[in-house]
Amino acid sequence: MQTLPTYADVVTAAERLSGYAHRTPVLRSRTIDAQLDASLYFKCENLQRIGAFKFRGAFNAIASLSDAQQRAGVIAFSSGNHAQGVALAASLLNVKATIVMPLDAPAAKLAATRGYGAQVVQYDRYTEDRVAIAASLAQEHGYTLIPPYDHPNVIAGQGTATKELMEDTGPLDLLFVCLGGGGLLAGSALAARALAPDCRIYGVEPEAGNDGLQSLRAGHIVRIDMPQTIADGAQTQFLGEHTFPIIQREVADILTVTDAQLVQTMRFYAERMKMLVEPTGCLSLAGACNVKELVRGKRVGIIISGGNVDLANFCGLLGRASE
């Protein structure tokens, strides 16, 4: 049986990340507070290094490796944000990194990953298996795999964002977290349960990729076909063996939102909060807006997972939404 991370691991991760990760700001919006009749606190991981929370888990995982493992190098697979997180973390720790990325990954994410010094190996996400590709390269070269979410040290690292949020705000009533493979949600749940025992935690995923919701209802991990959604960071097909048990134990429910709702949320962030947020990063607020009765009168945490979106695509999405 696998060893699941605990809040103590989140605390250790925070110590490792000190001086490397940004302590991202917690912002407010009177506009959205008035719309929802609630007090919302936005943890802005779109302003984290590499533009996403993924730096936290990647750095914690690589920093936890032995000297021999670091010398051999690491490999990861990712649609973009984990790729950049591993690439930058490896660069800071002087570790060679190879990243397996889909051919249709956003151009900005590909460019940034290469810019941080990582070697990129591309594949077709609809016809090829990224896990098999990474495993083959790891065996051939002796690399250590740093998975995007299903790893205790990755989960613990991601949990440091919620740890910081609640240190800054005090206990919250509700917490909404973007959900793909579950690393951020599982880590957030560990931190929230320790720092605000009565907080109700909700994961939010794309309607087209509701494997998390199905898994929670079924009581076991459900696998789905590759979801078609603008939330590229949540195009996962199943939760992890480490993430699911924590989510099952700690999360109140999982909500889903449409791509149209994600575009509306992107527009809100840009117009009213002056922030660039990628579609996946909009999941949490879009989910909270879907349950107005639940959030009314509550202190609500919103984890914005990232802000890495191709600008042409961003403008195109907002342009279509205004037609």
N, C-alpha and C positions, 0 to 999 in steps of 0.2 A: 504493500500500500504506500502511495506517495506521501511525502511529508508536506503538509500545507503550511504556508507562512502564517505568522501571527503578527499582532501589533508590535511586539518586541522587534520583529524583523523590519517593520516600517521605521521604527526609531533608529535602528542601526543604519538603515539606508539613508535616513536624513543626515546622520553624522558623516557618512561617506560623501554625500552630495554637497555638503557645506563648502562653499567657496567655488563650486563648479556650476551648480544649477542656480538659475535666478529664483529668488523668492518673488513670484509673480504677484501683481497687485490684485486686490479685491475691489471691484468697482460696483457702483450702484446706478440705478436709473429711476428717477421719479416718474417717468412716463410709464414704464412697465409696472412699477409698484401700483400706480393708480389704475391701470388696466386690469390688473389681477387682484387688487385690494389686498396686497401682501407686501412683505419686505424681502426683496431678492438680493442675494449677494453673489456676484459673478467672480469666480476664480479664473483668471485670464491666462490659461496655459497657451493661448495663441501668442502670448508675449514671452514664452519660455525660449530658451536656446533651441535652435532649429525650428522654432515656430510651433512646437507641440510638446505635450506632456511626455512623449515617448523618450525624450532624452533622459528622464529620470530613471526609468527602468533599465534602459540600455547601459547607462553609466554604472548603475549599481551592480548589474550582472557582470560586466566586464571587470570592474574593480574587485569583484569577489573571486576572480579566477586565480589560480596558482601562477607563479612566475613562469613555469614551463608552458602552461596553457596560453599565457599572454604572449610568450615568444613565438609560439606556433601560429597564432592568429585566430580570428573569429570569422564566422559566416552567419548570415541572417537572410531571411526572406521577408519581403514587405512591399506593400503598394506605395510606400513613400515615407511616411513619418518615422516609422521604426527604422527604416533604412538610413535616414538622415541622423537619427539618434545614435545608432550604432556607429555610423561613420564618424561623427564628431567625437563621441566618447572614446572610440578607439584611437583617434588622432591625438586626443588630449593625454591618453595613457600610453602612447607610442606603441600601439598594437595594430598589426595589419588586419584590414577588414575587407571581406568580399560580400557583396549584397546581391541576392537574386531578386530581380524586380520585373513586374509584368511589362510587356511591350507598350501597353496603353496607360502606364503610370503617367500622372501629370508631368509635363515637361519641366516645370519648375522644381519638382521633387527629384527628378532624375539629375538635373543640373546641379542641384545643391548637394546631392549624395556624392557625385563625382568631385564636386568642389571641395568637399571635406577630406578627399584623398582616398576614398574607397574604390575598389574595382567593382564594376557593375556587370552582372551576367543577366541578360534578359530572356524572357520566356513568354509563351502565350497562355494567359491565365485560363482560357476556356478549353484548351486542348492538352496542356502539359501540367505536370504535378510539381509545384514548387518545392514541396517537402522532399520528394525523391531527388530532385536536382541538387538541393542543398546537402542532403545526406550523402550523395555520391561524391560531391566535391569535398565534404568534410572528411570522408574516409580516405580519399585520394591524397589530401594534403595535410591531414592531421588537425584541421581547424576545430574549434569548439563552436557548436551551434548556439546562437543567442536567439531563441524564438521570440516572436512578436508579443506574445501574451502568456503562454502556458509554461511559466517557469517561476519558481518561488521568489527569486531575487528580482525578476522583472516586476512581478506583482507588488512586492514590498516597495520597490522604487516608485511605482505609480501611486501608491498610497500616500506618499509624502505630500502630494498636492492637497489632498483633503486634510491631512494633518495641519498644514500651514493655514488652510482656510479656517478651520475651527479654532486654531490658536488666535487668529485675527478677529474672528466674529463672536467667539463663544459658542455654546451649544445651539444647534439649529433644529428646527422641527422636521424639515424635509430636505432631502438631498437628491438632485436629479443628475444622472451621470450618463454620458454617451456610451453606447455599448456596441462593440464589434465582437472581438474574441473574448472579452471579459476581463482583461488585465487591469484596466482602469477601474472598472466597477468593483472587482474583487478587492483590489487594494484600497479603494475608497471606503468600501464596507468595513474593512478591518479598522481603519482609522476612525471612521464615524462611530462605530459601535464602542470603541474605547473612549472616545472623547465626548460623545453625546449619546448615551445608551438608549435614550428614547427617540432618537432620530429615525424617521422612516426613510428608507433608501429605495430609489427607483432607477432602474436602468431604462434607457430609451434607445431603440434601434429602428432602422428603416422598415416600413411596412412590407417592402419587397423582400427583406431579409430577416424574417422574424424567427430565426432558429432559437434565439434565447427565450422568447416567449413560449414557443412550443416545448422547449426543454423544461422550463419551469413547470408548465402544466403537466407534462408527461412524467416528470420525476426522474428523467435520465436525459443524457445528451442526445439531441435530435440533429441529424445532418440534413442539409438542404442543398439544392443546386446553387450554383454561383448566382447571387442576387443581382438584378439589374437596377441600380440606384445611383444617383449622383453622389451619394455619401461613399466615396471610394475607400475611405478608411474603415468602413463597416461592411465591406463586401466579404465577410467571413462566412463560412459554411457550417461552422459548429463551434461551440464553446470548448474550453480546455479541460483536461482532466484535473488540473489544479484550480482553475477559475470556477468551474461549475459548482463544486461542493460548497465553496464560500458563498457564491451567489444564492444557491439553494437555501443555505442556512441563514443568511443575513438580509437578503433583499426582500422588500415588501411585495414588489411586483415589477413587471417589465411592460413598458408601454411602447407603442409603435406610432410613427408619424409618416406622412407621405412626402415625396420629393417636393411637391408644391408647397407644403408647410415649411420645409427646409429653406426654400428660396425666400419665402416671406420673412423668415427669421434672419437670413443673411441680410436682407434689405433693412430690417430693424437695426441690426448691429451697425451697419454702415451709416445709416441716416441718423440714428438717435444716439448711438454710443461711439461713433467715429472709429469703428474697429473693422478690420478685415478678418472674417471668420469663415473657414471652409465649411462645406455642407455637413460633414461629419461632426464638426464642432458645434453645429446648430441643433443637434439632436436633443440635447438636454433642455434647452429653453422651449423648443417646439413641443416637447413632451409636457412640460409644466403648463404651457398655454392650453393644452388639450384637456387638462383636469382642473379647471378654474375653481370648482367647488371645493376640491381637495386642498388647494393652496390658499384659499381665502383666509386672511387673518394670521397667516403663518410666517415664520422666519424660514426662508427657503435658500438653500445653497444650489448654485448652478455651476457645474464644471464645464468650462469651454475647453474642449480638448485640443484644438489646433486652429491655425490660421493659414495653412499652406494651400493656396488655391491658385491655379493659373489665372492671371488677370484677364486674359481674353475670354476665358470660360466664365469667370465671375461676372464680367460685364454682359456677356451673352445671356446668362441666366437671369440677371436682373432686368435686362432689356425685354426679354420675353414676358417676364412677370408683369411689366408695366403696360403691355400691349392691350 
